[in-house]
Amino acid sequence: MLGEIPPGGWWIVAGLLLLAAELMVPGVFLAFVGIAAIAAGAFTWAFDLGLTEQIVLFTVYTVVAVFVGRRFYARPAIDESDGMLNERSLQVIGRAVTAATDFPYGEGRVKLGDSEWNARGPVGAKAGDRLEIRAVEGTRLVVEAPEALPPA
């Protein structure tokens, strides 16, 4: 039975086992080695390469696969250059909101997305007025009347 596997078949089996192991082990390194093993097996099968050529080919494919993989997977998912990575509340500054309640004493609530937030803003602002977030103080938004916003 073991003698029935064609040349290069062991590389393909090993590559498939590495790809399966990738599903059980966190990380993406095994996938690249598995792809390299399958490629080496396919070339060995097609061109009947010797053991030395197989090992060299596998090594080259592994290096290429890891470099290509790092190029695509090493990029950060979040752009860290904006300086707000750990301060998500700063991302709302400048956004337009709608007053959900009146602001008779400079305190009220505004609608941001699908939720309402406590806010400090202009005295006398009415529910439905368009406001703009200028700052965040804890869980309270500081809002002001916008200089010029397009109609909603």
Buried (B, 14 or more C-beta within 10 A) or exposed (E): EEEEEEBBBBBBBBBBEBBEEBEEEEEBBBBBBBBBBBBBBBBBBEEEBEEEBBEEBBEEBBEBBBEEBEEEEEEEEEEEEEEBEEEEBBEBBEEBBBBBBBBEEEBBBBBBEEEBBBBBBBEEBEBEBBBBBBBBEEEEBBBBEBEEEEEE
